[in-house]
Amino acid sequence: MHAIEQVEAERIKHGQGWHTLWTGDLGVAMFLASCVAGDSEFGTLDVF
């Protein structure tokens, strides 16, 4: 929940999102999806 609040605060502060896999909104979304699914996979780390 803290990560979601951080993303929202940064979006308000800068007027736009941060669209990168490792440090931006997409990375947070992928991390939260893994938490909901209950797995430990994360994006490209488990592909290579």
C-alpha positions in Angstrom: 0.0 0.0 0.0 2.9 2.3 0.7 4.2 1.9 -2.8 0.8 2.8 -4.3 0.8 6.0 -2.2 4.3 6.8 -3.3 3.4 6.4 -7.0 0.3 8.6 -6.6 2.3 11.3 -4.7 5.0 11.4 -7.3 2.4 11.6 -10.1 0.8 14.6 -8.4 4.2 16.2 -7.6 5.5 16.0 -11.2 2.2 16.0 -13.2 3.0 12.7 -14.9 4.0 9.1 -14.1 7.4 7.6 -14.2 7.3 5.0 -17.0 10.2 2.6 -16.4 10.2 -1.0 -15.5 12.6 -0.9 -12.6 11.9 2.5 -11.0 8.5 3.6 -12.2 4.8 2.9 -12.2 5.1 -0.3 -14.3 7.6 -1.8 -11.9 5.3 -1.1 -9.0 2.3 -2.5 -10.9 4.2 -5.7 -11.7 5.4 -6.1 -8.1 1.9 -5.6 -6.7 0.5 -8.1 -9.3 3.1 -10.7 -8.0 2.0 -10.0 -4.5 -1.7 -10.6 -5.3 -0.9 -13.7 -7.3 1.3 -15.0 -4.5 4.3 -15.8 -6.7 7.9 -14.6 -6.7 8.3 -13.9 -10.4 9.1 -10.4 -11.5 9.1 -9.2 -15.0 12.2 -10.1 -17.0 14.3 -11.4 -14.0 12.6 -14.8 -14.3 12.7 -15.0 -18.1 16.5 -14.8 -18.5 
